[in-house]
Amino acid sequence: MKRIALLGATGSIGRQALEIIRAHPELDLVAAASGSQPIDDLAPLTQVGGDLTELLERSQPDNVLNAVVGFAGLPATLWALERGIDLALANKESLVAAGDLATAARRRGGGRLLPVDSEHSAAYQCLDGHEADTVHSLVLTASGGPFRGRSREELADVTPAEALAHPTWSMGPKITVDSATLANKGLELIEAHFLFGLDYDRIEVVIHPTSTVHALVRFRDGAALAHLGYPDMRVPISFALTYPVRSETPVPPLDLSCGLTLEFEPPDLATFPLLALARRAGERGGPYPCAFNAANEVAVAAFLEGRLPFLGIAETVEETLASVDRAPARDLDELYQMDAEARRLAERTASAA
């Protein structure tokens, strides 16, 4: 029996995780948390808001599924990594904002970090069993979101409702807007750097509209392995929760007889500059990934509230990054200060737009 703590139980990932847990008797949900919605009868131990590490201390899980949205998921990530507890990570912001701290905690704790993002789960599976020195590069795929092919001028007046109409994935509002701006792929680029220990020049992003290929790994001998499947988050969730067993899910096998076509194209970095800004922030390191994440969270919230135009999201992030002047965070307290400062800068920029 594997004891599971589910953080972010009422979100898109959390709801699908509950489906997987209920279908597998060997998975025992011992604790669950939500940000604001009541979940009284969901698990023996539940919590709404507050310090998630207190819930983890009380429940002592074997596996933590961190599906909290945003920077708020960071303490739970560090808690699991420090203790060597298997971490199923859907909170990419943990590694983006605190990659160096999380890497050090993982090294000390010695536990497994199993990515739940579809692209990183796919890369993990392609890399499994291969020596690091045999890997040439990693390719992350992006659907392109609802605005693929549009010009910058055509995006000036798009609404939140249009941005939330994702063509292939069903996700929460923040990550769906991130997909529309390509910020999500920028966050995943930084996350992949810390997950797999690859330099940024060995991580490529391509647009793949059907979301059939989730990631590819190129090897030094010229071969490439790809992970294919329907765009359904239950597959990476199940992989992370039942690892090392590959358990059954209700997702059907990919039907290759239906005339499957695989198309790839480079991202339009001029129209969607957040991907390039994320790469630059990752390469600079130090406070910049944290500032990128904080500014993007503030800007997306302002867009969804109708206070900021769609193109203002990237402008807010760019101006915030230009104002950053800090040394790298040495601990969690300094990281909180860094995050708060970036949010203040971003809010000021967004309010002036």
Sequence and secondary structure as in RCSB ss.txt:
>XXXX:A:sequence
MKRIALLGATGSIGRQALEIIRAHPELDLVAAASGSQPIDDLAPLTQVGGDLTELLERSQPDNVLNAVVGFAGLP
ATLWALERGIDLALANKESLVAAGDLATAARRRGGGRLLPVDSEHSAAYQCLDGHEADTVHSLVLTASGGPFRGR
SREELADVTPAEALAHPTWSMGPKITVDSATLANKGLELIEAHFLFGLDYDRIEVVIHPTSTVHALVRFRDGAAL
AHLGYPDMRVPISFALTYPVRSETPVPPLDLSCGLTLEFEPPDLATFPLLALARRAGERGGPYPCAFNAANEVAV
AAFLEGRLPFLGIAETVEETLASVDRAPARDLDELYQMDAEARRLAERTASAA
>XXXX:A:secstr
 EEEEEESTTSHHHHHHHHHHHT TTEEEEEEEESSS  TTSSSEEEESS HHHHHHHH  SEEEE   SGGGHH
HHHHHHHTT EEEE  THHHHHHHHHHHHHHHHH   EEE SHHHHHHHHHHTT  GGGEEEEEEEE   TTTT 
 TGGGTT  HHHHT  SS    HHHHHHHHHTHHHHHHHHHHHHHH   GGGEEEEE TT  EEEEEEETTS EE
EEE  S THHHHHHHHHTTS    S     GGGT     B   TTT THHHHHHHHHHH TTHHHHHHHHHHHHH
HHHHTTSS HHHHHHHHHHHHHH      SSHHHHHHHHHHHHHHHHHHHHH 
